[in-house]
Structures are given as C-alpha cells and as structure tokens.
C-alpha cells in the first residue's frame, strides 16, 4: 500500500485542525446555493407559522443574524438562548435584510440539528426590549445581547486600528507593569497590595497610570504606546468613572512643543474614526442610540478639515465668564458643564492649566507668567461629552524636576529610578493618556462606561 504524499498529509492536518466557520464568515463569504452547510450559534429569536418556522442565530462575531428556515410541520422544539448546531441547505433568501439563509428539512437525510446547551424556562434574555440596568444584574449573560456585544466588537476593532496608526508612525507597543511603587498622579487614590511590604520589601500599589514607566521605555525606543489596565480607588460613583479601566498612553521623545502632542492626538482620533466610518455597515448595527446620532458623533470628529480649536485655560475661563455669567477665577477647576459648553461647536483643546492643580512632572508653559504660573499641558474636550484625553510636555531638566518634587513633599529616594532619566542622556519629551472606555462610550453613542467594559469595577460593584 502506497504511503500518502507529503502534500496529502499537510492537507489532512489542515482539515483536522481548522476551526468551524463563524456566522460572520458564513455571511461574509456565502456558500453556493444548494450547498450543505453546518452552522453553530445561539437561538436569538423564534417565529412560527403552521408549516414553517424561523430561527435567528447569532454567535457574537457580527451584529448580523443568520436566518434559519424550518420547513416542516413537525418543527424541532427550540428555545431562545439555546446553543445549537444546524446542518441544512444554503439558499438565497426571499426576505429582507439578508441575501442568504439556511433551510432545514428533517426529511432530508443530509440535514440535521443538535441542541448543544439547553436553557431553563426562565432564561432572562428573551426577544424583548431589555434595560441596561437589568442587564447589569446579569454579569455573566449580558454579553450575549446585541448591544453589549456590539460594544466589545467596537473595542476590538478600534484597538486594531490604533495598532495600525502607531505602527505607521514609528511607535513601539510596550507592556509596562501594573504593580508599581509610585503614585503617578500624586493624588493618593491607589489600591495598596496586601502584604506588599513583606513580599517586595516596600509598599506596592496597582498603577493609576503607566506614564512614568513608559517615559523610561521611550528613552530607549523613542516613541512608545500602550493599552493597559489602570486602577483608581476614588469614590466616584458616576457614569464616567470606573475603579478598573483601560488607558491608552503614548510617549514621544524629542517633542519640543505642546502643539506636536496636540497634533499627534488629533491625528490618532481622526485616523481611527475614519476607519470606523469606512466600516459603518457593521458598527452602526446594534448600537444603543439612534444610528444617526452615533454617526453624527463620528462626523463631528472628522470635520471641519482644519485643525480642532485650541484655547488656553485663561481664555477658557474668560469665555465661560463672559458668555455664561460665571465667576471663575484663575486656579478654579472646570466642571463637566463648563467642558461641554467649551466644546459646544466641536472638539477643543484647552491648554496651559495652572501649575498648582497639575502633577509634578509637567514642564512650564512656553509663555510662562510668574503672576499666573501655568504648565504645558492640555485636555481634549468633545461635544456633549467633556474630557477624553489629557497630556503634557514632561519636565526633562533634572534640577527643575527635583526642585518641584521637593516642594511638593515627594521622596527623591523613592523616585530615584525616575529622576535618573534626567541625569543620563535626557531629552525633551511629552505624551498623553486617553480613557479607553470613555472613547468607546463616545463612539458608540452610549452614556455609561460601566456597560462598555465586560466586568465593571466601581465603588460597591464587583459582582463576578
């Protein structure tokens, strides 16, 4: 008996190891009419008539549902929520919204079905309008709903586009630590790790920002970025805050002006938003709000063609005071209402905030005024939303940095690993951080960051 050739062996190995096609793949590259096709998914909805039944199947890979036609008087007993496998005939669809459908006929010996996982009679995700507050009570099942799943697909898509953006601009993606001995923001809102003194020989915390560490990495790699979980132990029980969230951060060496960081931030957001618009047929389905509202948000980031507006903090408080009869003075914080007012006509960068309200690592403004001392930093404000991105130029001179740290009561010994960067080949540099959940919330037209992260963590909330 002849041994199989090497090509036949490779083909056999490939066929044995290949994954079953997803619904997205089956709808994206449909089989020929009449071909026998096997599909897997969850029963999304069921409709019946005297001689025919209709199933909608979904598997989470796309917002589209696969229509299954059950042509029989003795229809199988399916239930919403079951996981099933159905083998039938691929056929051109007579209905609206989908070109192809799967037809199942029990009298055809090549057709079959299998109920893989059953559900109880009180399965909570039925084909009806379900509130977000109700879904939040289902930490393990909510992900199967069309809207929640669409948030996750959007996250995945945008992360891929971010990778493409940074790759085309010479950045290296890095993996900074989550456990740290430094409070980057200096606010003290950190989660301390139990027994860290015994284990590490010093107190350690979950990071609030990876900025200090990626500054060190940027000194070796020139341009770096990361998308990393961060943690803040602040008692902010709002729709805009999480105790565990993801932060996209970037750091650039040889940045001599704040405008370079502003332009990089704007280019990044415009790039990924344009990619989203180009793929809107997939990502406008399943969204929480009216698709027209969502697409309006996207377009607000892409137009006009000229650069987004820039204004200083002093110009911002003057504008708020003049137009809205406020009484803000230098050093006051801008509220969410103020931010939305400033971004009423489109995205706006507010720059040069008071030195007294910003962290130690920010360098002085280009037009520094001793009477109103400010630092070279910015917040990006979006229409109807408020702050999305914050960044700055970093102080790269050793003496200036350590003087600021001493003035703020910081331990130079504890931070020597960081200040040493300024004594060993320092360069001007800057960067920014963007809350990933806030970005997803804005682009999805949603209004609560707790719904766009799979398992939200917030004060009093840790269900799974």
C-alpha positions in Angstrom: 0.0 0.0 0.0 1.4 3.4 -1.1 2.2 5.9 1.6 0.4 9.2 1.4 2.3 12.1 -0.1 3.6 15.0 2.0 1.0 17.3 0.4 -1.8 15.0 1.3 -0.6 14.8 4.8 -0.4 18.6 5.1 -3.9 18.8 3.7 -5.2 16.2 6.2 -3.6 18.0 9.1 -5.0 21.4 8.0 -8.5 19.9 7.7 -8.3 18.3 11.1 -7.1 21.4 12.9 -9.3 24.0 11.1 -11.9 25.8 13.1 -15.6 25.6 12.2 -16.7 28.8 10.3 -18.3 31.6 12.3 -21.6 33.2 11.3 -19.6 36.3 10.2 -17.5 34.2 7.9 -20.5 32.3 6.5 -22.4 35.5 5.8 -19.3 37.4 4.5 -18.3 34.7 2.0 -21.5 32.8 1.4 -21.6 29.3 0.0 -23.2 28.5 -3.3 -26.9 27.9 -3.4 -27.8 24.3 -2.6 -24.6 23.6 -0.7 -25.0 21.7 2.6 -23.7 23.9 5.4 -23.3 23.4 9.1 -23.6 26.4 11.4 -23.3 27.0 15.2 -24.8 29.6 17.4 -27.3 30.7 20.0 -31.0 31.0 19.3 -31.8 34.7 19.3 -35.5 34.5 18.4 -38.1 32.1 17.2 -41.1 32.7 15.0 -43.6 30.0 13.9 -46.5 29.6 11.5 -48.4 26.5 10.5 -45.9 24.9 8.2 -42.8 26.8 8.6 -40.6 28.2 11.4 -37.9 30.8 11.6 -34.9 31.0 13.8 -32.4 33.8 14.2 -29.0 32.5 15.2 -26.1 34.6 16.5 -22.6 33.7 17.7 -21.3 37.2 18.7 -18.9 37.6 15.7 -21.1 40.0 13.9 -24.2 42.1 14.5 -26.0 40.2 11.7 -28.1 37.2 12.5 -28.2 34.0 10.4 -31.8 33.2 9.4 -32.8 29.6 9.5 -35.9 28.3 7.8 -37.5 25.2 9.3 -39.7 23.8 6.6 -41.7 21.2 8.4 -44.9 20.7 10.2 -43.1 18.9 13.0 -40.7 21.6 13.8 -38.0 20.9 16.4 -38.6 22.5 19.8 -36.1 25.3 20.1 -35.9 27.8 22.9 -34.4 31.3 22.9 -30.9 31.1 24.4 -30.1 27.5 23.5 -26.7 26.8 21.8 -27.4 24.7 18.7 -25.8 23.2 15.7 -27.8 23.0 12.4 -26.9 21.4 9.1 -29.0 22.4 6.2 -29.1 23.8 2.6 -27.6 27.2 1.9 -30.2 29.2 -0.1 -30.9 32.6 -1.5 -33.2 34.5 0.9 -36.6 35.7 0.0 -36.7 38.0 3.0 -35.3 41.5 3.5 -32.0 42.4 5.1 -30.1 39.3 4.3 -29.1 37.7 1.0 -28.7 34.1 2.2 -30.4 31.8 4.7 -30.1 28.2 5.9 -33.0 25.8 5.2 -33.6 22.8 7.4 -35.8 19.9 6.3 -35.9 16.8 8.6 -37.0 14.6 5.7 -33.7 15.3 4.0 -31.1 12.7 5.3 -28.3 15.2 4.9 -29.9 17.7 7.2 -29.6 17.5 11.0 -29.7 19.6 14.2 -28.3 19.3 17.7 -29.2 21.2 20.8 -25.8 21.5 22.4 -26.7 23.5 25.5 -30.2 23.8 26.9 -31.7 26.7 28.9 -34.2 26.9 31.7 -37.7 28.1 31.1 -37.0 31.4 32.8 -33.9 32.3 30.7 -33.7 36.0 31.2 -32.6 37.2 27.7 -35.8 37.0 25.7 -36.6 38.7 22.4 -37.9 42.0 24.0 -36.6 45.4 25.0 -34.3 45.0 28.0 -33.0 47.9 30.1 -29.3 48.4 30.7 -30.0 48.5 34.5 -31.5 45.0 34.2 -28.5 43.7 32.1 -26.1 45.0 34.8 -27.7 42.5 37.2 -26.6 39.6 34.8 -22.8 39.8 34.9 -22.3 36.5 33.0 -25.2 36.6 30.5 -25.4 40.2 29.5 -22.6 39.8 27.0 -24.9 37.8 24.7 -27.2 40.8 24.0 -26.8 42.6 20.6 -26.0 46.0 22.1 -23.4 44.8 24.7 -21.7 42.5 22.2 -21.5 45.4 19.7 -19.5 47.4 22.3 -17.0 44.6 22.6 -16.6 44.3 18.8 -16.2 48.0 18.6 -13.4 47.9 21.3 -11.6 45.1 19.3 -11.9 47.0 16.0 -10.6 50.2 17.4 -7.7 48.5 19.2 -6.6 47.0 15.8 -6.9 50.4 14.2 -4.8 52.0 17.0 -2.1 49.4 16.3 -2.1 50.3 12.6 -1.9 54.0 13.4 1.0 53.8 15.7 2.9 51.3 13.5 2.8 53.7 10.6 4.3 56.4 12.8 7.3 54.5 14.1 5.9 53.6 17.6 6.7 50.5 19.6 3.9 48.9 21.6 5.2 48.2 25.2 3.9 46.4 28.3 4.6 48.5 31.4 3.9 47.0 34.9 0.6 47.0 36.6 2.2 46.7 40.1 4.1 49.9 41.0 5.7 51.6 43.9 4.9 55.1 42.5 1.7 57.1 42.5 1.9 58.8 39.1 -0.7 61.4 39.7 0.2 62.1 43.4 -3.5 62.1 44.4 -3.2 59.1 46.8 -6.2 57.3 45.3 -4.4 54.0 44.9 -5.2 50.4 45.7 -2.5 49.1 48.0 -1.4 45.5 47.6 -1.8 43.4 50.8 1.5 42.1 52.2 3.4 44.0 49.6 6.0 45.1 52.3 6.7 41.5 53.2 6.8 40.4 49.6 8.5 43.3 47.8 10.3 44.8 50.8 8.3 48.0 50.3 4.7 49.2 49.8 3.3 48.5 46.3 0.1 49.5 44.5 -2.0 48.9 41.5 -1.0 51.5 38.9 -3.1 54.6 38.3 -1.2 55.4 35.1 1.8 53.8 33.3 3.2 57.2 32.3 6.3 57.2 34.4 7.3 53.7 33.2 6.7 54.4 29.5 8.8 57.6 29.9 11.7 55.3 30.7 10.9 53.0 27.8 10.6 55.9 25.4 14.1 56.9 26.3 15.2 53.6 24.9 12.7 53.3 22.0 12.0 56.9 21.1 8.2 56.5 20.6 6.1 54.1 22.6 2.4 53.4 23.3 0.5 51.0 25.5 -3.1 50.0 26.2 -3.1 48.9 29.8 -5.5 48.4 32.8 -5.3 51.1 35.4 -6.8 51.3 38.9 -8.1 54.2 41.0 -9.6 54.0 44.4 -11.7 57.2 44.1 -15.2 57.2 45.4 -16.7 58.4 42.1 -20.0 56.6 41.6 -20.8 58.2 38.3 -21.4 57.1 34.7 -18.0 58.4 33.7 -15.7 56.6 36.3 -14.5 53.1 36.9 -12.2 51.7 39.6 -10.6 49.4 37.0 -10.3 50.8 33.5 -8.1 50.7 30.4 -5.8 53.6 29.4 -4.2 54.2 26.1 -1.0 56.1 26.7 1.8 57.3 24.4 5.1 59.0 24.9 7.3 60.7 22.3 10.9 61.8 22.6 12.3 65.0 21.1 8.9 66.7 21.4 9.8 70.4 21.8 6.4 72.0 21.7 2.9 71.1 23.0 1.5 71.6 19.6 3.3 68.4 18.5 1.5 66.4 21.1 -1.9 68.0 20.2 -1.4 67.2 16.5 -0.5 63.6 17.3 -3.6 63.2 19.5 -5.9 64.7 16.9 -4.4 62.7 14.1 -4.8 59.5 16.1 -8.5 60.1 16.8 -9.3 61.2 13.3 -7.5 58.1 11.8 -9.4 55.5 13.8 -12.7 57.4 13.5 -12.3 57.5 9.7 -11.7 53.7 9.7 -14.9 53.4 11.8 -16.9 55.4 9.2 -15.5 53.3 6.4 -16.8 50.2 8.3 -20.1 51.7 9.4 -22.3 48.9 7.9 -21.0 46.6 10.7 -20.6 49.1 13.6 -23.8 51.0 13.3 -25.8 47.9 13.9 -26.8 47.0 17.5 -25.9 50.4 18.9 -27.7 51.8 21.9 -28.9 55.1 20.5 -30.3 56.1 17.1 -27.6 55.3 14.5 -28.0 58.8 13.1 -26.9 60.2 16.5 -24.0 57.9 16.6 -22.8 58.7 13.1 -23.2 62.4 14.0 -20.6 61.9 16.7 -18.2 60.3 14.4 -18.6 63.1 11.8 -18.1 65.7 14.5 -14.5 64.3 15.0 -13.8 64.3 11.2 -14.9 67.8 10.3 -14.0 70.5 9.6 -10.8 69.7 7.8 -8.8 72.4 9.6 -7.3 71.6 13.0 -9.5 71.5 16.1 -9.7 74.7 18.0 -7.1 75.4 20.7 -7.5 77.8 23.6 -5.7 78.3 26.8 -7.2 77.7 30.3 -7.2 81.5 30.9 -9.1 82.1 27.6 -11.5 79.3 28.5 -12.5 80.8 31.9 -12.8 84.2 30.3 -15.1 82.7 27.7 -17.2 80.9 30.3 -17.4 84.0 32.5 -18.4 86.3 29.5 -20.9 84.0 27.8 -22.4 82.2 30.8 -22.3 84.7 33.6 -19.9 82.5 35.7 -17.4 83.8 38.2 -14.5 81.5 37.6 -11.0 82.7 38.7 -7.5 81.5 38.0 -7.0 78.2 39.7 -10.6 77.1 39.6 -11.5 73.7 38.1 -13.6 73.4 35.0 -16.8 71.4 35.7 -18.3 68.9 33.2 -20.9 71.5 32.3 -18.1 74.0 31.6 -16.3 71.5 29.4 -19.4 70.8 27.4 -20.0 74.5 26.9 -16.5 75.0 25.6 -16.9 72.0 23.1 -20.3 73.1 22.0 -19.2 73.8 18.4 -16.7 70.9 18.1 -13.7 69.3 19.7 -11.4 71.7 21.5 -8.0 71.5 23.2 -7.8 73.5 26.4 -4.1 74.1 27.2 -1.8 75.6 29.9 -3.6 74.9 33.1 -2.5 76.4 36.4 0.7 74.8 37.8 -0.9 74.4 41.2 -3.5 71.9 40.0 -1.3 69.7 37.9 1.2 66.8 38.7 4.9 67.4 39.4 6.2 66.1 36.1 4.8 68.7 33.8 7.1 71.4 32.3 6.3 75.1 32.4 4.3 76.7 29.6 6.1 78.2 26.7 4.8 81.6 27.8 5.2 81.1 31.5 4.0 84.0 33.6 5.1 84.2 37.3 1.9 86.0 38.2 -0.3 83.2 36.6 2.1 80.2 36.5 0.9 77.5 34.1 2.3 74.3 32.7 2.5 72.9 29.1 -0.5 70.5 29.3 -3.9 70.0 27.7 -7.3 68.4 27.9 -9.2 67.4 24.8 -12.9 68.2 25.2 -15.6 66.6 23.0 -19.1 67.9 22.1 -21.8 66.7 24.5 -19.2 64.7 26.4 -16.4 66.6 28.0 -12.8 65.4 28.7 -11.4 62.5 26.7 -7.6 62.9 26.6 -5.1 64.6 28.8 -1.4 65.1 28.2 1.6 67.4 28.6 5.2 68.1 27.9 7.3 66.5 30.7 10.0 68.3 32.6 13.3 66.9 31.4 15.7 69.0 33.4 17.0 67.2 36.5 17.3 70.3 38.8 13.9 71.7 37.9 12.2 68.4 38.3 13.7 67.6 41.7 13.0 71.1 43.0 9.4 70.7 42.1 9.2 67.2 43.8 10.9 68.6 46.9 8.5 71.5 47.0 5.6 69.0 46.8 7.0 66.9 49.6 7.9 63.9 47.5 10.6 61.4 48.4 13.6 61.8 46.0 15.0 58.5 47.2 11.8 56.6 46.3 11.7 58.2 42.9 15.4 58.0 42.0 14.7 55.4 39.3 12.6 58.1 37.6 14.7 61.2 38.2 17.8 59.3 37.0 16.3 59.5 33.5 17.2 63.2 33.6 20.8 62.6 34.6 21.5 60.0 31.9 21.1 61.4 28.4 17.8 63.4 29.0 15.8 64.6 26.0 12.6 66.8 25.7 9.6 64.6 25.6 5.8 64.5 26.1 2.8 62.3 25.8 -0.9 61.8 26.6 -3.4 59.3 28.1 -6.9 58.5 26.9 -9.5 56.6 28.9 -10.4 53.7 26.6 -13.9 53.1 28.0 -14.7 56.8 27.6 -13.6 56.6 23.9 -15.8 53.6 23.3 -18.7 55.2 25.1 -18.5 58.3 23.0 -18.1 56.5 19.6 -21.0 54.0 20.5 -23.3 56.9 21.4 -23.8 55.4 24.9 -23.8 57.2 28.2 -22.3 54.9 30.8 -18.8 53.5 30.9 -19.9 50.6 33.0 -21.6 49.0 30.0 -18.7 49.0 27.6 -16.3 47.0 29.8 -17.2 43.3 30.3 -17.0 43.2 34.1 -17.1 46.7 35.6 -15.4 47.5 38.8 -16.7 50.6 40.8 -17.5 51.5 44.4 -19.7 48.7 45.7 -19.6 46.9 42.3 -17.6 43.7 41.9 -20.2 41.0 41.1 -18.1 38.4 39.2 
